[in-house]
Amino acid sequence: MKKILEIQNLTKVYSIGSLFSRSKITAVENVSFYIKPSEIFTLAGESGCGKTTTAKIILGFEEPTSGKILFEDNPISIKKGKRYHFLKKVQAVFQNPFESFNPLLTVDDIFFETIYNYRVTTNKEEAIKLIDEKLKVVGLTFDDIHGRYPSELSGGQLQRASIARSLLIDPSVLITDEPVSMVDASLRMSIVNLFAKLKSQIGLSVIYITHDLATAYYVSDRIAIMFRGNIVEMGPVDEVLIRPKHPYTKLLRESIPEADPQKKWDKEITITDVEYEEYLRQGCKFAGRCPVAMEICKKEVPKEILVDDVLVKCHMYDKNFE
């Protein structure tokens, strides 16, 4: 099985508090997953679960405390100066498209800047042709953005332009962090459909980071559910969301309507605010809320166990504790 991008035991520890009263929070804890060519892989969970921190580490915005990132089986350096080839092959689309574009530049100038920075071409006619080609993939044209500032486009148009800009250098992987949370509900599915189109038509792999399990179910091939820095369940999207095994996944699953590709879902998942106690808790991070927690859950970190092609991090499935 070919893995285009693989994350191995990624960990990120932050120190919080004052100089005289500091504690450490493990925002990402031994996270491992991979993405195959032409696949949409989702990292899902409530706010504060560690999914965005994971993306920032992959993209080089944060340095990991430990762990490895492999691209096409080659280790990736954490040093920015040595990540040029990697960042040319792994591009990102962020939550707020208005923060992704310099408001003082026209959108087409920003596209030209990207082309010249990555040395795609120095010929303006070729650049315009390339920009128009990528914009047409997302349902726009060069004329739609020519001479217009980011503030003159709608949020949906600008998010599509952001995706088109990421495609200028023909990446292999697109990391999308909550890409539909700030666009109108009527546009969410069109952008999600665009990711499916890019996967099928140009073979793009997508890491889709979201709290929205409805769109995740609609578009994903595989999904990983995160809680307090840990992946608690991971596998084919149908197995994980239709037949969830981890108590936390079941709780999330109950927060949305019946998973149906034809349905749209506009509400955010809300359970509780991020609690430092859960990050600092020994054993299973979910033990304090879990309706089936055992004594062992409060003391020992559960192992990853394979159940019906799904990795589940839960003592319930460990035969040693039956």
C-alpha angles and dihedrals in degrees: 000000000000117000116195095186126017130184116201123196094325112190132178122185122189127194114222135183133040127320091263098040111038130156132181126236121195101217093178118025123193093319114181129176141130139212126217127214112281094012135126110218119184131209106198137176144108123298113292096025094122101256096120092045088054090053092048091053092050091050094046098248089117130031116231121236087221141339138077138265118205124192115191087346093304122115114245119225117235089218111102096219091060097049099075096110091043094050090048089057097038115053132175141222115196137208099255112045091191089064091051094062129061103243090212094060130066115249093245091052088054089052091050090049091054092050094049094043091056092040093235090147139334093206112100095207091053089046092053090048091051093046092050091048093053093043091054089057089063096040100264136099136216089256090059092063104025111123093353125125121224091254090060093062127073120248091254093050092048093049089052089048089051090054091047091051090053089054094055092091096041099245122197095215131036118198110202118190112199089322096173102038094094100042127085116279090243090061099044097085092044090058092044089050088052090061090052089049092051090050095051100037104039102016095245118168115219131200102202113198114194150137089214107098093180095063089038090057091047098052109023131099093189132007138199120203115212129201125177094341096315132103101230098177133013135171145089109347094238092053095046100043102030096038104023117185106184115078091232093053089050090053091051091045091055089054094069135056121263106302106257126158089217095056127086121212123200104173124097121233109251121182110143137320120272108283120205089207090067092051091049095043119117119230117011113006090216096052093100092061101027114115092208100041116149129202091259089058090066094052111033132046107240120242125237108261126188112232119171092337090311125113108223125186099206136115090222090077097044108104090205089070101041 
